[in-house]
Amino acid sequence: MRGDATGPAAGAAAVRPGGPPRPDQRRAGVIRVLLVDDHALLRAGMARLLELAYDVSVVGSAGSGAEGLEMAAALRPDVVLMDLSMPGMSGVEATRRLLAAQPDTAVVVLTSFADPDLVTDALDAGAIGYLLKDAEPDGLVGAVRSAARGESPLDPRAARIVLTGRSKPTPVSVLSGREKEVLVLVAEGLANKQIARVLGIAERTVKAHLTSVFTQIGVTDRTSAALWAHRRGLVSSPPKTPPGR
């Protein structure tokens, strides 16, 4: 789906494609935000939320990393809210390329994943902040304002990874044989009840193993655990979105 420029500032920018808006096309004190996410409904919801803030203007909405780069070059936003998991160019690569061309832009990652590797990759690419999509509405607006001031808005789960020194990736060897079996089945998209049936154990035992796995590999949800397993070769195909039960 093609992105679109929104708001009065975006409309003015569209008159001069390929070049940054003139100073008179910017509203003084207003933070210009570009949304980059492949889910159109989510982009629309974020745009409505952010436009309620007196000092925020959503100037564009892009459905892919490549389109986000094009729109960033044309619109020169102050802050970009960047998804990580998109078809084609990833959010990490889009962040790296965008900041190489526009180093003064603040990129804040907004994603569903609290995976330590993703946090590290995004921050190494130059993102100034890292938020999860379950953030409170006020938290999202506050993060945009913080990023525009040059601060680093971090979800507490991402902050923990940063504060622990972004240490070496946890090796698979820390998991027991049974924990690995449970993790692989989670990555294959099985619910706890199905895993219990496959392994011949109680469902509460599956939950106990998962709690242990989450703690040891540093994740907080099944999807991040599945991504962790995929990256370390425990499963060969990309992880399916696992059900919770």
N, C-alpha and C positions, 0 to 999 in steps of 0.2 A: 504494500500500500504506500502510495506517495505521501510524503510529509506535507505539511502546510504551514505557512507563516500566519501567525495570529496576532491580534492586537494592533493598536495604532502604530506602534514603533515598527512592527513587522511590515505593515502596509507601506510605510514610507521607505523601508529598506528595499522593498520589491521594485521601487521605481528605479533604483540604481543597482541592478543585478551585478554580482561579482565584486562589489566594492563595499567597504564599511559605511554605515550610516553617517551622514554629516552631523556635527555637534548639535545643530538645531533640530535634528530628527530624534534626539534622545531627550527623554523627560528627566529633568534634574532629580537626582536622588532615587531614581527607580532602577531596580535590579532587573536586567534583561536576561531571561532564562530560555534555554533551548532544551527541549525534551527529546531523548533518543531512546526508544523502546519499541520492540516489534509488536506489542499488543496495543492496538488502536484504542480499545475501551479504557485501558489503564492510562494511556496518554491523555485521553479526553477528561478522565476523572481528575488526574493531577493538574491539568490546566485549569479546570474549574476551581479547584481548591486554591491553587496559587494565586489566581486572579482576584480572589477575595481579599488578599493582602494589599494594603494601600501602597506599598513600596515595591511590589513585584509585578512584572509584566512578562507573560509567556510570549516570546516573539516568534517561536517556531516549534514544530513537532515533526520528528523524523522517525521513520519505521525501520531503519537499518543503520549499521555503523557507517557504511559508505555514504548514505544520504545525509547522515548527521555531519560528516566532514564537509560536504558541499554546502549545507545550510549554515554551518558555523563560519565558513569562509565568507559567505554572503552577508550574514546578519551580525557577526561579531558580538555574540552574547557575552555577558559578564560571567554567567554560571551555566554549566551544562550538567543536566541530570542524566547519567549514562547507565543503561542496563548492560549487563555483562554477557548474558546468554542470548545471542541473536543469530539468525541464519546469515551465512556469508562471513563478513568481517566481525570478529568478536569485539566486545566492548573494551577489552584490554588493548587490543591493537588500535581500535579507533581512538582511544584515549592517547596512546603514544603518538599517533600521527597528528592528532589535533593539536597537542601541546608543542610538537616540534614546529608547527606553523604559527601557532598563536599561544606563546608561553604565558601571556598575562591572563588567559581564560582559566577560571577555576572549574575543574571537573570533579563532580561528586558522583560516586557510583551509587546506584539505587538498584538493588538486586534482591533475589529471594534466598541467596546462598551465603552462609556464614562459614564457608570452607576456608581453612587457613591458607591453602595454596592460592585461592582466588583473591583473598585479602592482600596477600603478599604481592601477587602479580599486578593487581590494580594499583597499589601504592607505588610499586617500583616503576610502573608506567607513567607515574606523575599525578595520579588522582589525589586531590587534596582532602577528600572525605570518603567515607564508606558507610552507607545506610542500608538497612533491610526494609523490604516492602511492607513489613508489619509495623512500621513506625507510626506513631500517632500523628494526626494531621498537623497539629501545632509544632511537632518536632520537625516535620519536613520543611515548613516555612522558616522555622528558626535555623535549620541547617543551611538553607539558601542564603539567609542573611549572614550567617557566620562565614560561609565560604566567600561571599562577596567582600567581607572584611579581611580576608586572608587567613582566617582561622581554619582549623581542621575538624569538621564535624564527624565524629566516629560513633557508630553503634557500639554499645558496651561490649558486645561479643567480638567486634573487630578490634576494639581498644585492647582487650585482653591479649590478643595475638601480638599486637604491637608492643605491649608492655613486657611480654615474655621474651622479647628480643627476636621474634620471628625466627625461632630456632629451626634447626634442620628438620625436614619432614619426618614424621613419626614412621619408623619402619614397620612393615607388616608383622615382623617377628614378635612385636609386643602382644599380639593377639593370640589367644589359645586356639587350638584346632576347632573347637566348637564355636567360638566367637567368629572365626573366619567363615565357617559354614553358614552361620546366621547372617553375617554381613553380605555374603555372596547372594543369598536368597532375597535379601532386602533389595540389593542392586538389580536383581532380575524382576522386581516388581511384586513380590509376594507379600501378602498381609501376614500379621503375626499368627493368625489362626492357621493359615496355609503352611507357614514355616513349621509350626508345631506338629502338623500332620506329617509333613515330609520327613522331619527328623525324629519323630516318635517321642516328642517331649511335651511337657505341659506348656500352655500358652504363657503362663506367668514366668516360666523358666526362660522362654524366648525374650520376654520383656526385660528380665534381669540381665541376660547376655547383652541385649541392645544398650541398656544403660551403661554397662561396663565398656562396651565398644565406643560409645559416644564420648565417654570420659577420656579414654586412652588415646583416641585419635583427634580429640579437640574439636568436635562438631556438636551441634545441638538439635539436628533434625535428620530424618531419614534420607532426604534428597541429598544433603551434603555428604552423608555417609556413603551413599551410592556413588557419588562423584569421586570420593576419595578412593573407593575400591576400584573404580574404573581406571583412574590414573596410575594405580600401582599394579595393574595387570591381573587383579583377582577376577575380573570379568572382561571378556573380549569385546563385547558390543557396548555402545553407549548406554548408560543406565536409563531404565524406565522410571517414570515418576511413581514412587512407591506409595501405596495406600497406607494409612496410619494403623489400620486394624486388620 
